[in-house]
Each structure stands twice: as structure tokens, then as C-alpha cells.
Amino acid sequence: MRLVIQRVNQASVTVNGEVVGAIGRGYLVLVGVTHGDGVEQAEWLARKVAGLRLFDDAQGLTNLSLADVDGEVLVVSQFTLYADARKGRRPSFTHAAPPEVAEPLVEEFVNRLRRRGVRVATGVFRAHMEVALVNDGPVTLILEKS
């Protein structure tokens, strides 16, 4: 599984003109799933995201976690995180897991974040989504667990 994490002041997902998920301060997390991923990857990444210290303390150091700032997470599935554009001009998506494999793992990741007390909003799997965000920093990380 591969995550792109962006620290945000706010973020939302709109599908067919309706906001389906929105958060205030926290993380926008784009989630990609590849072949061979399973519950182990979802657990490790949920634990990591919940514990990351990416928010500034009073001294301006990134010492605070989601819990410390009462932050939220917006999770959006994104198979294109496993695109391969090394050859040609059109990316290949063969490294992305098929939807029937990816969707339950994205849901597992969300559930494991929630079990850690994290408030989580989500996009809609396989929908065309419009994602809006106000980046904070910007602070962006890529996490991967294979």
C-alpha cells in the first residue's frame, strides 16, 4: 500500500455535486493498493498515520500528532498512485490492485484508523471525485508498506 499524506487546514470530496466527505485541520490521505497487499499493510499504515507528528508545537517544531491537535483524516482511494509512466506517454496501471481487492483494504485502513480514535471522512470508491484542499505548509509525505 502506498499513501500520500498532505497536512491540510481543510479538505473535502465532492461526487456528482454533493460533498460526501469533509474535514477541518488534519490529513488528506490518498491511498493506493497494489498486488499482494493485505491487512498487515493496512494495520501498519494506520498505526503510522495515527502516530505521525506533523503539526507544529508552540516552538514551531513538528512535534504534535492528530490527537494532540484534535485533527481529522480524509481518506481518498487513488489507484493512480501505482501508475507506471516510465515508457511511452500513457501510464500503465497494471501495478494497481483490482477494485475487488483494493476496496476492502482501503476500508480496512479506514476502520483501523477509527479504532485508534481518529475521526475519518472518506471519498467514494470508484467514483469520479473532486478533491479540494487547503494545504498547510505545505507538508506532504509518501508512506509505503510492502
C-alpha positions as CSV (number, residue, x, y, z in Angstrom):
1,M,0.0,0.0,0.0
2,R,1.2,3.5,-0.8
3,L,-0.1,6.7,0.9
4,V,0.4,10.3,0.0
5,I,-0.3,12.3,3.1
6,Q,-0.9,16.1,3.0
7,R,-1.3,18.2,6.1
8,V,-4.3,20.4,5.5
9,N,-6.3,23.2,7.1
10,Q,-9.4,21.7,5.4
11,A,-10.2,19.2,2.7
12,S,-13.4,17.9,1.0
13,V,-14.5,15.4,-1.6
14,T,-17.4,16.1,-3.9
15,V,-19.2,13.4,-6.0
16,N,-21.9,14.4,-8.5
17,G,-22.1,17.9,-7.0
18,E,-22.6,16.6,-3.4
19,V,-19.9,16.9,-0.7
20,V,-19.5,13.3,0.6
21,G,-16.6,13.8,3.0
22,A,-15.0,16.9,4.6
23,I,-12.6,17.6,7.4
24,G,-11.0,20.6,9.1
25,R,-7.4,20.5,10.3
26,G,-5.7,17.2,9.7
27,Y,-4.5,15.0,6.9
28,L,-5.7,14.3,3.4
29,V,-4.6,10.7,2.7
30,L,-4.6,9.3,-0.8
31,V,-4.4,5.5,-0.7
32,G,-3.2,3.2,-3.4
33,V,-3.3,-0.6,-3.2
34,T,-1.1,-3.0,-5.1
35,H,-1.0,-6.7,-5.7
36,G,-0.1,-8.7,-2.5
37,D,-1.2,-6.0,-0.1
38,G,-3.3,-7.2,2.9
39,V,-4.4,-6.5,6.4
40,E,-0.8,-6.3,7.6
41,Q,-0.1,-3.3,5.4
42,A,-3.4,-1.6,6.4
43,E,-2.6,-2.0,10.1
44,W,1.0,-0.8,9.9
45,L,0.0,2.3,7.9
46,A,-3.0,3.1,10.1
47,R,-0.8,2.9,13.2
48,K,1.8,5.1,11.5
49,V,-0.6,7.7,10.3
50,A,-2.3,8.0,13.7
51,G,1.0,8.5,15.4
52,L,2.8,10.8,12.9
53,R,3.8,14.1,14.5
54,L,3.4,16.6,11.6
55,F,1.9,19.5,13.4
56,D,3.8,22.4,14.9
57,D,4.1,22.9,18.7
58,A,4.5,26.3,20.4
59,Q,8.1,26.4,19.3
60,G,7.3,25.7,15.7
61,L,8.7,22.2,15.7
62,T,6.7,19.3,14.2
63,N,6.1,17.5,17.5
64,L,2.3,17.2,17.6
65,S,0.1,14.3,16.3
66,L,-3.5,14.2,15.1
67,A,-4.7,13.5,18.7
68,D,-2.7,16.5,20.0
69,V,-4.4,18.9,17.7
70,D,-7.8,17.2,17.6
71,G,-7.2,16.6,13.9
72,E,-9.2,14.6,11.3
73,V,-8.3,12.5,8.3
74,L,-9.9,12.4,4.8
75,V,-9.2,9.2,3.1
76,V,-9.4,9.0,-0.7
77,S,-8.7,5.9,-2.7
78,Q,-6.4,6.5,-5.7
79,F,-5.3,3.6,-7.9
80,T,-3.2,6.0,-9.9
81,L,-0.6,6.0,-7.1
82,Y,0.6,2.8,-8.7
83,A,0.8,4.2,-12.3
84,D,3.9,3.4,-14.3
85,A,4.8,6.2,-16.7
86,R,8.4,5.2,-17.5
87,K,7.6,4.1,-21.0
88,G,5.5,5.9,-23.6
89,R,3.1,8.7,-22.8
90,R,0.2,6.8,-21.4
91,P,0.7,5.4,-17.9
92,S,0.2,1.7,-17.2
93,F,-1.9,0.8,-14.1
94,T,-1.0,-2.9,-14.0
95,H,0.6,-2.5,-10.6
96,A,-2.6,-1.3,-9.0
97,A,-4.7,-4.0,-7.4
98,P,-8.1,-4.7,-8.9
99,P,-11.1,-2.9,-7.3
100,E,-12.4,-6.1,-5.6
101,V,-9.1,-6.4,-3.8
102,A,-8.4,-2.7,-3.2
103,E,-11.7,-1.6,-1.9
104,P,-11.8,-3.9,1.2
105,L,-8.2,-2.9,2.1
106,V,-9.0,0.8,1.9
107,E,-12.0,0.2,4.1
108,E,-9.8,-1.8,6.5
109,F,-7.3,1.1,6.7
110,V,-10.2,3.5,7.5
111,N,-11.6,1.1,10.2
112,R,-8.2,0.7,11.8
113,L,-7.7,4.5,11.9
114,R,-11.1,4.8,13.6
115,R,-10.2,2.1,16.1
116,R,-7.4,4.4,17.2
117,G,-9.8,7.2,17.9
118,V,-9.2,9.1,14.6
119,R,-12.2,10.9,13.1
120,V,-12.2,9.8,9.4
121,A,-14.2,11.0,6.4
122,T,-13.9,9.3,3.0
123,G,-14.4,9.7,-0.6
124,V,-16.4,7.1,-2.7
125,F,-14.6,4.2,-4.1
126,R,-14.6,4.0,-7.9
127,A,-16.4,7.4,-8.2
128,H,-15.2,10.4,-10.1
129,M,-14.3,12.7,-7.2
130,E,-13.4,16.3,-7.0
131,V,-11.0,16.8,-4.1
132,A,-10.5,20.3,-2.7
133,L,-7.9,21.1,0.0
134,V,-6.1,23.9,1.7
135,N,-2.5,22.7,2.1
136,D,-0.8,23.6,5.4
137,G,2.9,24.2,4.9
138,P,2.8,22.5,2.5
139,V,3.7,19.3,4.3
140,T,3.5,16.2,2.1
141,L,4.8,12.7,2.8
142,I,4.8,9.4,0.9
143,L,4.5,6.3,3.1
144,E,4.7,2.8,1.7
145,K,4.4,-0.7,3.3
146,S,5.0,-3.7,1.1
